[in-house]
Amino acid sequence: MIATIGLPVYNGDLFIESCIQSILNQTFSDFELLITDDGSTDRTEEIVLSFKDERIKWFSDGLNKGISYRLNQQIAMAKGKFFIRMDADDIMFSDRLEKQISFLNNHNVDVIGSNAVVIDDKNKILGFRECSLPSSFKDVYKKVLFIHPTVAGKTEWFRTYKYREGLAGVEDFDLWIRSCFYSSFHIISEPLLFYRDPLIFSFKKYAYRQKQLRKCLIKNFTMSNFLLLVYVFILSYFKQLVLFSAFLTKANTLLVSKRNQSLKKQEKDAFDKILHNIID
């Protein structure tokens, strides 16, 4: 088997049907889809089991263990040469697997990702999200290395590094910090995923992620990166203060929208057509 798609889910009944449909309609078909439930209490199981496709493997133990535990569970069970990340609320371009697996088969690369088209909960096109490879150690802390659900790579690489538990929300950031200078990464510049990230700001969620980020920094502390970690640590508190002020002044939506690059109407219309060809 060539590929294992890892799809962890918790209460994903709003979007998981279109997510799975986008996976099953891939132009590349030699894969297994591992869906590990993390204690969902909604209709997630009912929706998943309504699909009659032998490539889908559903696992549910009724427990809430967190995303890192579920990803490591999938990596341990994976039969594919390559491990493909996916989230339950996102939608794959129909040729995502074909393009990523072709690249991995023809280049000596451990992990690849891609850019993404951002959509809201109503499948409206919001913008374009880019990521970039680091050119220095400092860049690892300052730039978006990968959009996590666009990632694909060698299964053995994921088994070597694994995800650390207790860092929900920044589990991918921690993984890249620990591995980036011992691995070969690549980013496909074209978008291969519709990434769901609505312009809705939750200060509580943001504050939690910043707390997790600082926890991650402490776990990755060394004397050689001491000053950089102090800088990022302070910056984390500063960002949290700025976003809290924006939240109080109702300017938070504008700040959240700055994460995306704008698209021209012609580009939006083209992506909208691609999206609806997948989900309709």
C-alpha positions as CSV (number, residue, x, y, z in Angstrom):
1,M,0.0,0.0,0.0
2,I,1.3,3.4,-0.9
3,A,-0.5,5.8,1.4
4,T,-2.2,6.1,4.8
5,I,-4.4,9.1,5.4
6,G,-4.7,9.9,9.1
7,L,-7.9,11.7,10.0
8,P,-8.4,12.3,13.8
9,V,-11.8,13.6,14.7
10,Y,-13.7,15.0,17.7
11,N,-17.3,16.0,17.2
12,G,-16.9,16.6,13.5
13,D,-20.4,15.9,12.3
14,L,-20.8,19.3,10.6
15,F,-18.1,18.8,8.0
16,I,-16.7,15.3,8.1
17,E,-19.1,14.0,5.3
18,S,-17.7,16.5,2.7
19,C,-14.1,15.8,4.0
20,I,-14.4,12.1,3.5
21,Q,-16.1,12.6,0.1
22,S,-13.1,14.7,-1.0
23,I,-10.8,11.9,0.0
24,L,-12.7,9.1,-1.7
25,N,-12.9,11.1,-4.9
26,Q,-9.1,11.5,-5.2
27,T,-7.5,10.8,-8.6
28,F,-5.0,8.6,-6.7
29,S,-6.7,5.6,-5.1
30,D,-4.1,3.3,-3.5
31,F,-4.6,4.4,0.1
32,E,-6.2,3.5,3.4
33,L,-8.2,6.1,5.4
34,L,-7.7,5.7,9.2
35,I,-10.3,7.7,11.2
36,T,-9.6,7.7,14.9
37,D,-12.4,9.1,17.1
38,D,-11.4,11.0,20.2
39,G,-14.6,10.5,22.2
40,S,-17.1,12.3,20.0
41,T,-20.6,12.8,21.4
42,D,-22.3,13.9,18.2
43,R,-23.2,12.1,14.9
44,T,-19.6,11.6,13.7
45,E,-19.7,7.8,14.0
46,E,-23.1,7.5,12.2
47,I,-21.8,9.6,9.3
48,V,-18.5,7.8,8.9
49,L,-20.1,4.4,9.0
50,S,-22.6,5.5,6.3
51,F,-19.8,5.3,3.8
52,K,-19.4,1.8,2.3
53,D,-15.8,1.9,1.2
54,E,-13.3,-0.8,2.3
55,R,-10.5,1.7,2.4
56,I,-12.1,3.4,5.4
57,K,-11.1,2.1,8.8
58,W,-12.9,3.5,11.8
59,F,-11.5,3.3,15.4
60,S,-13.4,4.4,18.5
61,D,-12.6,3.6,22.1
62,G,-14.9,6.2,23.6
63,L,-12.0,8.1,25.2
64,N,-10.8,11.7,24.9
65,K,-7.0,11.4,24.6
66,G,-6.1,14.4,22.4
67,I,-4.9,14.9,18.9
68,S,-1.3,13.9,19.5
69,Y,-2.3,10.6,20.9
70,R,-4.6,9.9,18.0
71,L,-2.0,10.9,15.4
72,N,0.6,8.6,17.0
73,Q,-2.0,5.9,17.1
74,Q,-2.6,6.3,13.4
75,I,1.1,6.4,12.6
76,A,1.7,3.2,14.5
77,M,-1.2,1.4,12.6
78,A,-0.3,2.8,9.2
79,K,0.3,0.3,6.4
80,G,1.2,2.9,3.8
81,K,4.7,4.0,2.8
82,F,3.6,7.6,3.2
83,F,1.5,9.2,5.9
84,I,-0.9,11.9,4.9
85,R,-2.4,14.4,7.4
86,M,-6.0,15.5,7.2
87,D,-8.5,17.3,9.5
88,A,-12.2,16.5,9.6
89,D,-13.3,20.0,8.6
90,D,-11.1,20.5,5.6
91,I,-11.5,19.5,1.9
92,M,-8.8,18.1,-0.4
93,F,-8.3,19.2,-3.9
94,S,-9.1,16.1,-6.0
95,D,-5.4,15.7,-7.1
96,R,-3.8,16.4,-3.8
97,L,-2.7,12.8,-3.2
98,E,-1.5,12.3,-6.7
99,K,0.7,15.4,-6.7
100,Q,2.1,14.9,-3.2
101,I,2.9,11.2,-3.6
102,S,4.4,11.7,-7.0
103,F,6.7,14.3,-5.5
104,L,7.7,12.1,-2.6
105,N,8.4,9.2,-4.9
106,N,10.6,11.2,-7.1
107,H,12.5,13.3,-4.6
108,N,14.6,12.6,-1.5
109,V,12.3,14.5,0.9
110,D,10.9,13.5,4.3
111,V,7.9,15.8,4.6
112,I,6.1,18.1,2.2
113,G,3.2,20.5,2.5
114,S,1.3,23.0,0.3
115,N,-0.4,26.3,0.4
116,A,-4.1,26.4,1.0
117,V,-7.3,28.2,0.0
118,V,-9.1,29.4,3.2
119,I,-12.8,28.9,3.5
120,D,-15.4,29.7,6.2
121,D,-18.1,27.5,7.7
122,K,-20.4,28.2,4.8
123,N,-17.8,27.2,2.2
124,K,-17.2,30.8,1.3
125,I,-13.7,31.6,-0.1
126,L,-11.9,33.9,2.3
127,G,-8.4,34.1,1.0
128,F,-5.1,32.3,0.4
129,R,-2.7,31.0,3.1
130,E,1.0,30.5,2.4
131,C,3.7,28.8,4.3
132,S,7.5,28.9,3.9
133,L,10.6,26.9,4.7
134,P,13.0,28.4,7.3
135,S,16.3,29.8,6.2
136,S,17.6,30.1,9.8
137,F,16.8,28.8,13.3
138,K,15.1,32.1,14.0
139,D,12.7,31.5,11.1
140,V,11.4,28.3,12.7
141,Y,9.9,30.5,15.4
142,K,8.7,33.4,13.3
143,K,7.2,31.8,10.1
144,V,4.4,29.4,9.3
145,L,6.4,26.3,8.3
146,F,3.6,24.1,7.3
147,I,-0.2,24.3,7.3
148,H,-0.6,21.1,9.3
149,P,-3.4,19.3,7.4
150,T,-1.5,19.8,4.1
151,V,1.4,17.7,5.3
152,A,2.4,14.4,3.8
153,G,5.6,12.4,4.4
154,K,7.4,9.2,4.9
155,T,5.7,7.1,7.5
156,E,9.0,6.0,9.0
157,W,9.9,9.7,9.5
158,F,6.7,10.2,11.5
159,R,7.5,7.1,13.5
160,T,10.9,8.4,14.3
161,Y,9.8,11.8,15.6
162,K,6.2,11.3,16.7
163,Y,3.9,13.9,18.2
164,R,4.5,14.9,21.8
165,E,1.4,14.7,24.0
166,G,0.3,17.6,26.2
167,L,0.8,20.3,23.5
168,A,-2.6,20.4,21.8
169,G,-2.8,23.4,19.5
170,V,0.9,23.6,18.9
171,E,1.7,19.9,18.5
172,D,2.9,20.5,14.9
173,F,5.0,23.6,15.9
174,D,6.8,21.4,18.4
175,L,7.3,18.7,15.8
176,W,8.9,21.1,13.3
177,I,11.2,22.6,16.0
178,R,12.5,19.2,16.9
179,S,13.0,17.9,13.4
180,C,13.5,20.7,10.9
181,F,17.3,20.8,10.9
182,Y,17.6,17.0,10.7
183,S,15.1,16.5,7.9
184,S,14.4,17.4,4.3
185,F,11.3,19.5,3.8
186,H,9.5,20.9,0.8
187,I,6.5,23.1,0.1
188,I,4.4,22.7,-3.1
189,S,3.5,26.3,-4.0
190,E,0.1,25.6,-5.4
191,P,-2.9,25.0,-3.0
192,L,-4.0,21.4,-2.5
193,L,-6.4,22.0,0.4
194,F,-9.4,24.0,1.3
195,Y,-8.5,25.0,4.8
196,R,-11.4,25.9,7.1
197,D,-10.6,28.9,9.2
198,P,-13.5,31.3,9.6
199,L,-13.0,34.9,10.6
200,I,-14.3,34.2,14.1
201,F,-12.0,35.1,17.0
202,S,-12.1,33.3,20.3
203,F,-9.8,35.1,22.8
204,K,-10.1,32.1,25.2
205,K,-8.9,29.7,22.5
206,Y,-6.1,32.1,21.4
207,A,-4.9,32.6,25.0
208,Y,-4.8,28.8,25.5
209,R,-2.7,28.4,22.3
210,Q,-0.3,31.0,23.5
211,K,0.0,29.2,26.8
212,Q,0.7,26.0,25.0
213,L,3.2,27.8,22.8
214,R,5.1,29.0,25.9
215,K,4.9,25.4,27.3
216,C,6.4,24.2,24.0
217,L,9.2,26.7,24.2
218,I,10.2,25.5,27.7
219,K,10.2,21.9,26.5
220,N,12.6,22.9,23.7
221,F,14.9,25.0,25.8
222,T,18.6,24.8,25.3
223,M,21.4,27.3,26.2
224,S,22.2,27.8,22.5
225,N,18.7,29.2,21.7
226,F,18.1,30.9,25.1
227,L,17.9,34.5,23.8
228,L,15.7,33.5,20.9
229,L,13.3,31.6,23.2
230,V,13.1,34.6,25.6
231,Y,12.3,36.8,22.7
232,V,9.5,34.5,21.4
233,F,8.3,34.0,25.0
234,I,7.9,37.8,25.5
235,L,6.4,38.2,22.0
236,S,3.7,35.6,22.9
237,Y,2.6,37.7,25.9
238,F,2.6,40.8,23.7
239,K,0.5,39.2,21.0
240,Q,-2.0,38.0,23.6
241,L,-2.3,41.6,25.0
242,V,-2.8,43.0,21.5
243,L,-5.4,40.5,20.6
244,F,-7.2,41.1,23.9
245,S,-7.3,44.8,23.2
246,A,-8.6,44.1,19.7
247,F,-11.3,41.8,21.2
248,L,-12.4,44.6,23.5
249,T,-12.6,47.1,20.7
250,K,-14.3,44.8,18.2
251,A,-11.3,44.9,15.8
252,N,-10.4,41.3,16.2
253,T,-12.1,40.1,12.9
254,L,-9.9,42.6,11.0
255,L,-6.7,41.2,12.7
256,V,-7.7,37.6,12.1
257,S,-8.3,38.3,8.4
258,K,-4.7,39.6,8.1
259,R,-3.6,35.9,8.3
260,N,-4.9,35.4,4.8
261,Q,-3.7,36.9,1.5
262,S,-6.5,38.5,-0.6
263,L,-7.6,37.0,-3.8
264,K,-8.8,38.7,-7.0
265,K,-12.5,38.1,-7.9
266,Q,-11.4,35.9,-10.9
267,E,-9.2,33.8,-8.6
268,K,-12.0,33.5,-6.0
269,D,-14.5,32.4,-8.7
270,A,-12.1,29.8,-10.0
271,F,-11.5,28.3,-6.6
272,D,-15.2,28.4,-5.8
273,K,-15.9,26.4,-8.9
274,I,-13.3,23.8,-7.9
275,L,-14.7,23.6,-4.4
276,H,-18.3,23.1,-5.5
277,N,-17.2,20.5,-8.1
278,I,-15.9,18.5,-5.1
279,I,-18.7,18.9,-2.6
280,D,-21.8,19.2,-4.7
